[in-house]
Amino acid sequence: MADRRGIGVAAAGFATFINLYATQAILSVLAAEFAVSLPRTGWTVTAPLLAVAAVAPFVGSISDRLGRKRLIVSAAALLAIPTLLLAAAQSLPVFVVLRFVQGLLLPFIFTVTVGYIGDECEGAEVIRLTGTYAVGTIVGGFFGRFVLGYATEFAGWRIGFVILGLLTAGSAAIVAHFLPRERRFRPQRGFGAMLGAYIEHLSNRRLIATYAVGFAVLFSIVTAFTYANFVLAAPPYRFGPAALGNVFIVYLLAIVTTPAATRMAAGLGNRPTLIAAVAIGAAGMLLTLVPAVAAIIAGLALAIAGMFIEQVLATGYVGIAARRARSTAVGLYVSFYYVGGSLGGILPAGLWHWAGWPGCVGLVIAVQALMLAIALAFWHERAIHNR
């Protein structure tokens, strides 16, 4: 049962993240294809993030009434449709709209999967299965950029989206086959129960702190990898789509660090593990200031390793801190998380023009430090044992 559940949640994570950030590797190609400026192509990253942030809280309420597995499988299967349609887009506005539609479906996978984990597991097992889910998201996040980058280089970006669509459909089939149906789910009925769940979650200080952590994590990731791509695409490096796709191999480092971090969190607690994660991420961001490709890549590898650890800890803590209606709690978390990601793609633009990459590095480190202070103030380890 545990192995099947792990395969199912990993496939759900893969389906989500193979699509979410895929266009980061081909922004310059899209700018040339649609005859627009490079900054405008950033909307292909921002649009799905905004869609996720807008619908995620409502997805949680829907799931808390209707259940888990069927929503996950249905959303993953439907996600293949706009992904395939992207291959036929003839203008940037149409492309952005299809990316927005993808974003509308993604919370039905991400939010409901994390709610499923919170329902079906207890104690340290929540952290371990969340780590398995995170590995799926890591592999998906890498493959999305990597596959699209190489397909664009050798066959064209349209073929790349056909491949991503087929991989998404395959992921949905894996979830349908391997993920066991929920056994502990208890539906929340009526508008009063839904409203009560929102009020309860938004008055829970541990949850509010966790939402702030989520905001900071994705803000940092999107800022780091969007603007690092601009650095590497410009002189003297001049990376093309395939080379930029290769950069995201650094995501795979998190496959090693994330399980190790979940074991550390289970043994030592979330707070010490979070301190270590922030230190690793900050060291990585500072290393990217060295003007050499090897240093930039190594720095990004350390940064993403630390930030994925933070994401696992925060996602797992939602299930621990929420006393009921966990999908609704996760939905609120997802909204904060993706609002952070949306702002990470556009807010640093002025800083980029004024201070360049060093300014972006300083911003990420400052956001990470503030996030750590909030978590240390409100995360309490005893909550793990008082579920």
C-alpha positions in Angstrom: 0.0 0.0 0.0 2.7 2.5 1.0 4.7 1.8 -2.2 1.6 2.3 -4.4 0.7 5.4 -2.6 4.2 6.8 -3.0 4.2 6.1 -6.8 0.8 7.8 -7.1 1.7 11.0 -5.3 5.0 11.2 -7.1 3.2 10.9 -10.5 0.8 13.7 -9.3 3.7 16.0 -8.5 5.4 15.2 -11.8 2.2 16.1 -13.8 1.9 19.4 -12.0 5.5 20.6 -12.4 6.3 19.3 -15.8 3.9 22.0 -17.1 4.2 24.9 -14.6 7.6 26.4 -15.4 8.4 24.7 -18.8 8.5 28.0 -20.7 11.4 29.4 -18.7 13.8 27.6 -21.0 12.4 29.1 -24.2 11.5 32.7 -23.4 13.9 34.1 -26.0 12.5 31.8 -28.6 8.9 32.8 -27.9 9.9 36.4 -28.1 11.2 35.9 -31.6 8.3 33.7 -32.6 5.6 36.1 -31.6 7.7 39.3 -32.3 7.4 40.7 -28.7 9.9 41.9 -26.2 11.6 39.4 -23.9 10.0 40.8 -20.7 6.5 40.2 -22.2 7.2 36.5 -22.5 7.5 36.5 -18.7 3.7 36.4 -18.7 3.9 32.8 -19.9 5.4 32.0 -16.5 3.2 34.4 -14.5 -0.2 33.5 -16.1 -0.4 30.0 -14.7 0.9 31.1 -11.3 -1.9 33.8 -11.1 -4.5 31.2 -12.1 -3.3 28.8 -9.4 -3.4 31.5 -6.7 -6.9 32.6 -7.7 -8.6 29.2 -7.6 -6.6 27.2 -5.0 -8.7 28.1 -1.9 -11.9 27.1 -3.7 -10.3 23.9 -4.9 -9.7 23.0 -1.3 -13.3 23.5 -0.3 -14.5 21.5 -3.3 -12.1 18.6 -2.4 -13.2 18.7 1.2 -16.7 18.1 0.0 -16.2 15.7 -2.9 -13.1 13.7 -2.1 -9.5 13.3 -3.3 -8.5 10.7 -5.9 -11.1 11.3 -8.6 -10.3 15.1 -8.6 -6.6 14.4 -8.9 -7.0 12.0 -11.8 -9.6 14.1 -13.6 -7.5 17.3 -13.4 -4.3 15.5 -14.5 -6.1 14.0 -17.5 -7.7 17.4 -18.5 -4.4 19.2 -18.1 -3.1 17.3 -21.2 -5.6 19.2 -23.4 -4.4 22.8 -23.0 -0.8 21.5 -23.0 -1.4 20.0 -26.5 -3.2 23.1 -27.7 -0.2 25.2 -26.9 1.5 23.6 -29.8 -1.0 25.3 -32.1 -0.9 28.8 -30.6 -0.5 31.5 -33.2 0.0 34.6 -30.9 1.3 35.4 -27.5 -2.1 36.4 -26.1 -3.6 33.0 -27.1 -0.5 31.3 -25.7 -0.9 33.1 -22.4 -4.6 32.3 -22.1 -3.8 28.6 -22.6 -1.1 28.8 -19.9 -3.7 30.4 -17.6 -6.1 27.5 -18.3 -3.3 25.1 -17.3 -3.0 27.0 -14.1 -6.7 26.7 -13.4 -6.3 22.9 -13.4 -3.1 22.6 -11.4 -4.5 23.2 -7.9 -6.8 20.2 -8.4 -3.7 18.1 -8.5 -1.3 19.9 -6.0 -3.8 21.0 -3.4 -5.8 17.8 -3.3 -2.7 15.6 -3.3 -1.4 17.3 -0.2 -4.8 17.1 1.4 -4.8 13.4 0.6 -1.4 13.0 2.4 -2.7 14.9 5.4 -5.8 12.7 5.7 -4.2 9.3 5.0 -0.9 9.6 7.0 0.0 10.6 10.6 3.0 12.1 12.3 6.4 11.6 10.6 4.8 9.7 7.8 3.2 13.0 6.6 6.7 14.4 6.2 8.0 11.3 4.4 5.2 11.0 1.9 5.4 14.8 1.3 9.0 14.2 0.5 8.1 11.5 -2.0 5.6 14.0 -3.6 8.3 16.6 -3.6 10.6 14.3 -5.5 7.9 13.9 -8.2 7.7 17.7 -8.4 11.4 18.0 -8.7 11.7 15.5 -11.5 8.7 17.1 -13.2 10.1 20.6 -12.9 13.4 19.5 -14.4 11.8 17.5 -17.3 9.5 20.3 -18.2 12.3 22.7 -19.0 14.8 20.1 -20.2 12.4 18.4 -22.6 11.0 21.6 -24.0 14.5 23.2 -24.3 15.9 20.2 -26.3 12.8 19.8 -28.4 12.9 23.5 -29.2 16.6 23.3 -30.2 16.2 20.3 -32.5 12.5 20.0 -33.5 10.8 23.2 -32.6 8.9 24.4 -29.5 5.5 23.1 -30.9 6.8 19.6 -30.9 8.0 20.1 -27.4 4.5 20.9 -26.2 3.1 17.8 -27.9 5.7 15.7 -25.9 4.7 17.5 -22.7 1.0 16.8 -23.4 1.7 13.1 -23.8 3.8 12.9 -20.7 1.0 14.6 -18.8 -1.6 12.1 -20.0 0.7 9.3 -19.0 1.1 10.7 -15.5 -2.6 10.8 -15.1 -2.8 7.1 -16.0 -0.2 6.3 -13.4 -2.0 8.2 -10.7 -5.3 6.4 -11.7 -3.7 3.0 -11.4 -1.4 3.3 -8.4 -3.0 5.8 -6.0 -5.3 4.0 -3.5 -8.7 5.6 -2.9 -8.9 7.6 0.2 -10.0 5.8 3.3 -10.0 8.4 6.1 -11.7 11.3 4.2 -14.6 12.9 6.0 -16.6 15.3 3.8 -17.3 18.8 5.0 -20.9 19.6 4.1 -22.7 23.0 3.8 -21.6 26.6 3.3 -21.4 27.1 7.1 -18.8 24.3 7.4 -16.8 25.8 4.5 -16.8 29.3 6.0 -15.9 27.9 9.4 -12.9 26.2 7.9 -11.6 29.4 6.4 -12.1 31.3 9.6 -10.4 28.6 11.6 -7.4 28.4 9.3 -6.9 32.1 8.9 -6.9 32.5 12.7 -4.4 29.8 13.2 -1.0 31.5 13.7 1.0 28.4 12.8 -0.8 28.2 9.5 -0.4 31.9 8.8 3.3 31.6 9.4 3.4 28.6 7.1 1.6 30.5 4.4 4.3 33.2 4.7 7.0 30.6 4.3 5.3 29.3 1.1 5.1 32.8 -0.3 8.8 33.4 0.3 9.8 30.0 -1.1 8.3 30.4 -4.5 9.1 34.1 -4.7 12.7 33.1 -4.2 12.7 30.2 -6.7 11.0 32.2 -9.5 13.2 35.2 -8.9 16.4 33.2 -8.9 15.7 31.1 -12.0 14.0 33.7 -14.1 16.7 36.3 -13.8 19.5 33.8 -13.8 18.2 32.7 -17.2 18.6 36.3 -18.4 22.2 36.4 -17.1 23.1 33.1 -18.9 21.3 34.1 -22.2 23.2 37.4 -22.4 26.9 38.0 -23.2 29.4 36.6 -22.4 27.6 33.2 -21.9 24.9 33.3 -24.7 23.1 30.1 -23.7 20.6 28.8 -26.2 17.3 26.9 -25.4 19.0 23.5 -25.0 21.8 24.9 -22.8 19.2 26.7 -20.6 17.3 23.5 -20.4 20.5 21.8 -19.2 20.8 24.4 -16.4 17.7 22.8 -14.7 19.6 19.6 -14.2 20.5 21.3 -10.9 16.9 20.4 -9.8 17.9 16.8 -9.7 20.2 17.5 -6.7 17.1 18.0 -4.7 16.2 14.3 -5.3 19.1 13.5 -2.9 18.8 16.4 -0.5 15.0 16.3 0.0 14.7 12.7 1.4 17.7 13.5 3.6 16.0 16.6 4.8 12.7 14.8 5.5 14.6 12.3 7.7 16.4 15.1 9.5 13.0 16.9 10.1 11.5 13.7 11.4 14.4 13.2 13.8 15.4 16.7 14.8 12.3 18.8 14.0 11.3 21.3 11.4 13.0 24.4 12.9 16.6 23.1 12.8 16.1 21.7 9.4 14.7 25.0 8.1 17.7 26.9 9.5 20.0 24.5 7.6 17.9 24.9 4.4 18.0 28.7 4.5 21.8 28.7 5.1 22.3 26.3 2.1 20.1 28.4 -0.2 21.8 31.7 0.8 25.2 30.3 0.3 24.2 29.1 -3.2 22.8 32.5 -4.1 26.0 34.2 -3.0 28.1 31.7 -5.1 26.2 32.8 -8.3 27.9 36.2 -8.0 31.2 34.6 -9.1 31.4 35.5 -12.9 32.0 31.9 -14.1 29.5 29.4 -15.5 30.6 26.6 -13.2 30.1 28.9 -10.1 26.7 30.1 -11.3 25.4 26.6 -11.9 26.8 25.3 -8.6 25.2 28.2 -6.8 21.9 27.6 -8.4 22.1 23.9 -7.4 22.7 24.8 -3.8 19.9 27.4 -3.9 17.3 25.1 -5.3 18.3 22.3 -2.9 17.8 24.6 0.1 14.5 26.0 -1.2 13.0 22.6 -2.0 13.7 21.5 1.5 11.8 24.6 2.7 8.9 23.7 0.5 8.7 20.2 1.8 8.8 21.4 5.4 6.1 24.0 4.8 3.8 21.7 2.8 4.1 19.0 5.5 3.5 21.5 8.3 0.2 22.6 6.8 -1.1 19.0 7.3 0.2 19.1 10.9 -1.1 22.5 11.9 -4.5 22.2 10.3 -6.9 20.4 12.6 -9.5 19.6 10.0 -10.5 20.5 6.4 -6.9 20.0 5.3 -7.5 20.5 1.6 -8.9 24.0 2.4 -5.9 24.7 4.5 -3.6 23.5 1.7 -5.6 25.6 -0.8 -4.9 28.7 1.2 -1.3 27.7 1.3 -1.2 27.3 -2.4 -2.6 30.7 -3.0 0.0 32.4 -0.9 2.7 30.2 -2.5 1.8 31.1 -6.0 1.1 34.7 -5.3 4.7 34.7 -4.2 5.8 33.0 -7.4 3.8 35.5 -9.5 5.4 38.5 -7.8 8.8 36.8 -8.0 8.6 37.0 -11.8 7.7 40.7 -12.1 8.6 42.6 -8.9 12.4 42.2 -9.3 12.3 43.7 -12.8 13.0 47.2 -11.6 15.7 46.0 -9.3 17.2 44.0 -12.2 17.4 47.2 -14.4 18.9 49.2 -11.5 21.3 46.7 -9.8 21.4 43.7 -12.1 21.9 40.2 -10.8 23.5 41.2 -7.5 20.4 43.1 -6.7 18.2 40.1 -7.3 20.6 37.9 -5.1 20.3 40.4 -2.3 16.5 40.5 -2.6 16.3 36.7 -2.4 18.5 36.5 0.6 16.5 39.2 2.4 13.2 37.4 1.7 14.7 34.2 2.9 15.9 35.8 6.2 12.5 37.3 6.9 10.8 34.0 6.2 13.1 32.2 8.6 12.3 34.7 11.3 8.6 34.2 10.9 8.8 30.4 11.0 11.0 30.3 14.0 8.5 32.6 15.9 5.5 30.5 15.2 6.4 26.9 14.2 6.2 24.7 17.3 7.5 21.1 17.2 4.9 19.9 19.8 2.2 20.5 17.1 3.6 17.3 15.4 2.7 15.2 18.4 -0.6 16.9 19.2 -2.5 16.2 15.9 
